[in-house]
Amino acid sequence: MLARLGTSKFRAKFVLSDKDRAYARAKGKAVIDRHAHELLAKRVGPAHPLKDGKQTPWRGHPVFTAQHATATCCRGCIEKWHHIPQGRELTDEEIDRLSALVMVWIERDLINHPVR
């Protein structure tokens, strides 16, 4: 899936800011993973999310940037890229799968940008 997302010029341009990388490293994988699950469940999990299409900020947390990079930012992108239909609540399994993708993307960004 990451390779397919990388073919999109829009999705491929995303990288974490230095501040977000520092935050992710300081909090650790377990905390960021918990945040990913919580943010996905709250912001895109409902059948009809509040302000769908505009609910995910562009920056401010590593998960937000990763959501845009992995097309997990809104139900329209999730439907287009992950083939999960809009209009119904995401299952726990779907949230787990999308969260795992977000985490792989964050981990890859951290590896590609080592601490200076």
Salt bridges, closest charged atoms under 4 A:
ASP18 OD1 - ARG21 NH1 3.07
ASP18 OD1 - ARG116 NH2 3.57
ASP33 OD1 - HIS37 ND1 3.53
GLU38 OE2 - ARG34 NE 3.34
GLU94 OE2 - ARG88 NH2 2.55
ASP96 OD1 - HIS37 NE2 2.91
GLU107 OE2 - LYS29 NZ 3.19
ASP109 OD1 - ARG21 NE 2.70
ASP109 OD2 - HIS113 ND1 3.52
